[in-house]
Amino acid sequence: MHPLGLAAKGHVWYLVADTEAGLRTFRVDRVTVVEATGDAVVRPAGFDLNEAWEFDAVRFRAAVESIKH
């Protein structure tokens, strides 16, 4: 995974990262293992953390709604 930024919702912190499966968001308090690679973190051109966070929030709400129905 390639970390792109941190975002907070209330008192909960999330890591927004680029993965082989695409953009993903992880709760920081659920991360159990971290291994430093020494590689520089490079955000993709045009990446906007606020936009990525909002996109993931909309996707999450839609998933929750689909489970309810």
Phi and psi in degrees as a GROMACS rama.xvg file:
@    title "Ramachandran Plot"
@    xaxis  label "Phi"
@    yaxis  label "Psi"
@TYPE xy
-119.894  107.129  HIS-2
-64.5602  137.978  PRO-3
-117.749  -21.9765  LEU-4
169.366  167.813  GLY-5
-112.639  143.321  LEU-6
-136.836  149.494  ALA-7
-119.754  141.512  ALA-8
-127.233  109.152  LYS-9
64.3865  -124.908  GLY-10
-99.6853  9.5489  HIS-11
-105.687  129.117  VAL-12
-99.4242  143.225  TRP-13
-127.54  144.554  TYR-14
-102.127  122.81  LEU-15
-95.0822  125.923  VAL-16
-140.735  152.25  ALA-17
-91.3536  129.173  ASP-18
-128.006  174.636  THR-19
-61.2993  -25.5341  GLU-20
-91.4388  5.69756  ALA-21
104.201  -168.464  GLY-22
-66.4209  129.341  LEU-23
-134.555  157.26  ARG-24
-123.784  132.997  THR-25
-124.847  135.185  PHE-26
-69.5253  125.479  ARG-27
-61.6271  -37.5853  VAL-28
-71.9803  -6.96119  ASP-29
-101.477  -4.05827  ARG-30
-74.2627  125.062  VAL-31
-107.986  -22.1904  THR-32
-138.733  135.025  VAL-33
-133.381  132.927  VAL-34
-126.482  118.043  GLU-35
-72.5724  135.721  ALA-36
-102.616  -19.408  THR-37
85.866  -7.09161  GLY-38
-73.3832  144.934  ASP-39
-70.8988  144.583  ALA-40
-86.7434  123.931  VAL-41
-126.711  119.912  VAL-42
-79.0522  140.753  ARG-43
-60.6493  148.862  PRO-44
-56.1742  133.546  ALA-45
82.1169  -1.58885  GLY-46
-65.639  133.595  PHE-47
-127.13  115.063  ASP-48
-60.0112  -41.7579  LEU-49
-61.9522  -43.1161  ASN-50
-64.5022  -42.6702  GLU-51
-62.8148  -42.097  ALA-52
-64.5662  -44.8333  TRP-53
-64.5605  -42.0479  GLU-54
-59.3994  -45.0989  PHE-55
-67.3752  -37.1136  ASP-56
-63.9768  -42.0307  ALA-57
-64.4882  -44.0691  VAL-58
-62.23  -41.0288  ARG-59
-64.7801  -45.7239  PHE-60
-62.1887  -39.3399  ARG-61
-64.0361  -39.74  ALA-62
-64.972  -41.9114  ALA-63
-64.0872  -43.4491  VAL-64
-63.1604  -38.513  GLU-65
-67.5044  -28.7595  SER-66
-72.5014  -37.0761  ILE-67
-65.4369  -30.4547  LYS-68
